Amino acid sequence: MEAVVVVTALALFEYLFFSFKVGLGRQKYGVEAPAVSGNEIWERYFRVQQNTVEQFVVFLPALWMCAHLAGATLAAGIGCVFLVGRALYYRAYVADPGSRTVGFLMGFFANIALVGIAFVYAVLGLL
């Protein structure tokens, strides 16, 4: 399970990095709190952070369910796909929001895989 803990910690560090960039961007782009709009580049950093929170609602429980039911190595491997997808999403969205598709889909399909595998293993365990 250590691998799943490492992936979880890396995901949280990645999110903290996104949050840090939002905070730095407030100063750089003159977006005073509590505003959530005002500068297009800052809004891109903010949307990456917010979208990551939205994905975490699925990712974190799915990662742990999959690890518990199907194995930590499998779950951690799929979790790494999610992490790389989020990093690609961040780079693409900040540069050009229209280019975010690959990163988004990597994270999205990683989440589908984690939930789907956990579900199948749970149902098989009930039979």
Secondary structure, DSSP 8 states (H G I E B T S, - for coil): -HHHHHHHHHHHHHHHHHHHHHHHHHHHHT--TT---S-HHHHHHHHHHHHHHHHHHHHHHHHHHHHHHH-HHHHHHHHHHHHHHHHHHHHHHHH-GGG-HHHHHHHHHHHHHHHHHHHHHHHHHH-
